[in-house]
């Protein structure tokens, strides 16, 4: 009897809608013009009177190349992380990274630079996804700038160094601090998930080892409904 191996293709439930919303918002920017962008862009001087701009600015872009690069990165790494941690956690880290990146930008511009400025783009959120990828898939091979092959961990270090150096360039039009905050958020969130997974497995391994020491091999270990829920909550990565 011949067997055929079945392949299950998981369609990202969050990545593609996010890409669609970003493209739709960019089209609105084109057709509705500057007033539309100004109403939703993040400005460090007005963020506390317009807190919604921390989210709306994540779906705006400064040009086609800006949109293309961000959506390409989201398409490349987003599905990997969504399948790894689940849709709910993926959305959590995406929006958490984007919001914290915006707040980091505001604090940097107002408290350190002392000059108000505006920011837009999904880069902070996507850097959070890259941070997750670095921690969960550190040996993943990528082409840095589409040319140089290296591990995801090495590429992440180079990205961080580029953004760190960019902080000291007064003529830079890139929100480097937002990139760094988003990246740090992803790294810390992934570290938390790995720790939770390790703690869960340790908790499960102890009763399993005790079971074996009794040489009760004729019985099986059954997981209760609560055990399954706990696994899906903390054990799955």
C-alpha distance (Angstrom), angle and dihedral (degrees) to the residues before:
residue distance angle dihedral
X1 . . .
X2 3.78 . .
X3 3.76 121.1 .
X4 3.75 127.3 -155.8
X5 3.73 120.1 -151.9
X6 3.77 112.5 -124.9
X7 3.77 119.7 -137.2
X8 3.76 119.2 -157.0
X9 3.78 114.8 -151.9
X10 3.77 111.7 -157.1
X11 3.76 114.0 -154.3
X12 3.81 110.8 -146.1
X13 3.78 107.5 -111.6
X14 3.80 95.7 -163.2
X15 3.80 107.3 26.5
X16 3.79 99.0 62.3
X17 3.85 95.0 46.2
X18 3.81 89.1 49.1
X19 3.79 90.8 52.0
X20 3.81 90.2 46.8
X21 3.82 92.5 51.2
X22 3.81 91.6 48.9
X23 3.80 91.7 51.1
X24 3.80 91.9 45.8
X25 3.81 91.6 50.4
X26 3.80 90.9 48.9
X27 3.80 90.2 53.4
X28 3.81 88.9 51.5
X29 3.80 88.6 51.9
X30 3.79 89.2 54.4
X31 3.80 97.2 46.7
X32 3.82 99.5 35.5
X33 3.78 95.5 39.6
X34 3.79 133.4 -156.3
X35 3.86 97.9 -25.2
X36 3.80 89.9 62.8
X37 3.80 93.1 49.4
X38 3.81 93.2 44.6
X39 3.80 90.9 52.9
X40 3.81 92.7 56.7
X41 3.81 105.3 28.8
X42 3.81 121.2 109.3
X43 3.80 113.3 -110.2
X44 3.79 118.8 -175.0
X45 3.82 92.0 -143.5
X46 3.81 96.8 52.2
X47 3.81 104.1 31.4
X48 3.80 94.7 108.7
X49 3.79 92.6 52.5
X50 3.83 90.7 43.4
X51 3.84 104.5 32.9
X52 3.81 92.7 160.2
X53 3.80 88.6 72.3
X54 3.82 88.1 75.0
X55 3.81 85.4 73.1
X56 3.80 104.2 27.9
X57 3.81 91.9 52.5
X58 3.82 88.3 59.9
X59 3.81 88.6 69.2
X60 3.80 97.5 48.2
X61 3.80 126.7 86.7
X62 3.76 136.1 -164.9
X63 3.79 96.6 -134.6
X64 3.78 146.1 -23.2
X65 3.82 94.7 -80.6
X66 3.82 90.0 50.3
X67 3.80 90.7 52.2
X68 3.82 93.4 43.0
X69 3.80 95.3 52.0
X70 3.81 93.7 46.5
X71 3.79 94.9 46.5
X72 3.80 91.5 46.3
X73 3.83 90.3 54.4
X74 3.81 91.2 45.9
X75 3.81 91.2 49.8
X76 3.82 92.6 48.1
X77 3.80 100.0 46.7
X78 3.80 104.9 17.7
X79 3.83 97.4 74.9
X80 3.81 91.2 48.2
X81 3.79 92.6 55.2
X82 3.81 95.2 39.1
X83 3.80 90.8 55.0
X84 3.79 90.7 43.5
X85 3.81 99.2 51.6
X86 3.80 104.1 14.9
X87 3.79 132.6 -106.6
X88 3.81 96.2 -80.5
X89 3.78 94.6 53.4
X90 3.79 91.0 42.2
X91 3.80 91.3 56.8
X92 3.80 90.5 44.6
X93 3.80 93.5 56.1
X94 3.81 92.9 40.0
X95 3.79 95.2 55.9
X96 3.80 95.2 33.7
X97 3.81 90.6 53.9
X98 3.80 92.3 46.2
X99 3.80 94.4 48.6
X100 3.81 95.1 44.8
X101 3.80 89.8 46.0
X102 3.81 88.7 54.8
X103 3.80 92.0 48.9
X104 3.79 90.1 47.7
X105 3.80 89.5 52.4
X106 3.81 91.3 50.1
X107 3.82 93.4 48.8
X108 3.80 92.1 46.7
X109 3.80 94.9 49.1
X110 3.81 96.8 42.4
X111 3.81 102.9 35.6
X112 3.80 103.9 30.3
X113 3.80 108.8 22.5
X114 3.81 93.7 30.4
X115 3.80 93.6 -147.9
X116 3.81 123.7 106.7
X117 3.77 117.3 -127.1
X118 3.79 142.8 165.3
X119 3.79 130.5 -116.9
X120 3.78 136.2 -172.0
X121 3.76 138.1 169.9
X122 3.79 143.1 79.0
X123 3.80 93.5 -97.9
X124 3.82 96.3 107.4
X125 3.80 92.1 52.4
X126 3.79 92.9 44.6
X127 3.80 91.6 49.2
X128 3.80 85.9 57.2
X129 3.80 88.5 56.4
X130 3.80 89.7 48.4
X131 3.80 89.3 51.6
X132 3.81 89.2 53.6
X133 3.81 90.0 49.2
X134 3.80 92.0 51.0
X135 3.81 91.5 54.3
X136 3.80 100.1 38.3
X137 3.83 99.0 35.2
X138 3.82 104.4 23.4
X139 3.81 95.1 155.2
X140 3.79 95.2 50.2
X141 3.80 107.4 130.0
X142 3.80 116.4 -127.4
X143 3.79 136.7 170.6
X144 3.78 107.2 -117.1
X145 3.83 107.6 -140.2
X146 3.82 85.1 -5.6
X147 3.84 90.6 -73.0
X148 3.81 116.4 63.5
X149 3.84 117.3 65.1
X150 3.81 114.9 -141.1
X151 3.77 142.6 137.9
X152 3.78 121.3 -79.9
X153 3.80 89.4 -115.0
X154 3.81 92.5 56.3
X155 3.80 92.5 45.3
X156 3.80 89.9 51.3
X157 3.79 92.1 53.1
X158 3.81 90.9 51.0
X159 3.82 92.1 47.8
X160 3.81 90.0 51.0
X161 3.81 92.1 49.4
X162 3.81 91.7 49.6
X163 3.79 91.7 52.1
X164 3.82 92.2 44.2
X165 3.81 91.4 54.0
X166 3.81 89.0 45.6
X167 3.81 89.8 61.6
X168 3.80 88.9 72.1
X169 3.81 95.3 50.2
X170 3.82 107.3 95.1
X171 3.81 90.9 -167.7
X172 3.79 95.2 54.1
X173 3.80 115.3 122.0
X174 3.80 91.4 -165.2
X175 3.81 121.2 98.1
X176 3.80 92.4 -130.0
X177 3.79 94.1 168.2
X178 3.81 90.3 56.3
X179 3.80 89.3 53.4
X180 3.80 91.8 51.0
X181 3.80 94.2 47.1
X182 3.81 91.2 48.1
X183 3.81 90.9 48.6
X184 3.81 92.2 48.4
X185 3.81 90.7 49.6
X186 3.80 91.5 54.0
X187 3.80 92.2 47.2
X188 3.80 93.0 50.1
X189 3.81 94.0 44.4
X190 3.81 91.5 50.9
X191 3.81 90.0 47.7
X192 3.80 89.0 54.0
X193 3.82 92.2 50.0
X194 3.81 92.3 48.9
X195 3.79 90.4 50.3
X196 3.80 91.7 49.4
X197 3.78 90.6 49.3
X198 3.81 91.6 49.8
X199 3.81 92.1 49.0
X200 3.79 91.2 49.3
X201 3.79 94.2 51.0
X202 3.80 91.5 47.1
X203 3.80 89.8 52.3
X204 3.79 91.1 50.6
X205 3.82 95.2 43.1
X206 3.79 94.8 57.2
X207 3.81 97.6 61.5
X208 3.81 89.0 41.0
X209 3.82 91.2 54.5
X210 3.80 91.3 47.0
X211 3.77 88.4 51.0
X212 3.82 91.1 54.4
X213 3.81 93.6 47.0
X214 3.80 88.7 61.3
X215 3.82 87.1 56.2
X216 3.77 88.9 -131.5
X217 3.77 92.7 152.0
X218 3.75 95.3 151.6
X219 3.77 93.1 72.7
X220 3.76 131.6 67.4
X221 3.76 129.6 -138.4
X222 3.77 111.6 -113.1
X223 3.77 123.7 -156.5
X224 3.75 117.6 -140.4
X225 3.79 122.9 -139.4
X226 3.80 88.5 -100.9
X227 3.82 90.2 52.9
X228 3.80 90.8 53.1
X229 3.80 92.1 48.4
X230 3.79 90.2 49.3
X231 3.80 90.7 50.9
X232 3.78 93.0 50.5
X233 3.79 89.5 47.5
X234 3.80 99.9 46.5
X235 3.78 110.9 2.4
X236 3.77 101.7 56.0
X237 3.79 118.4 89.6
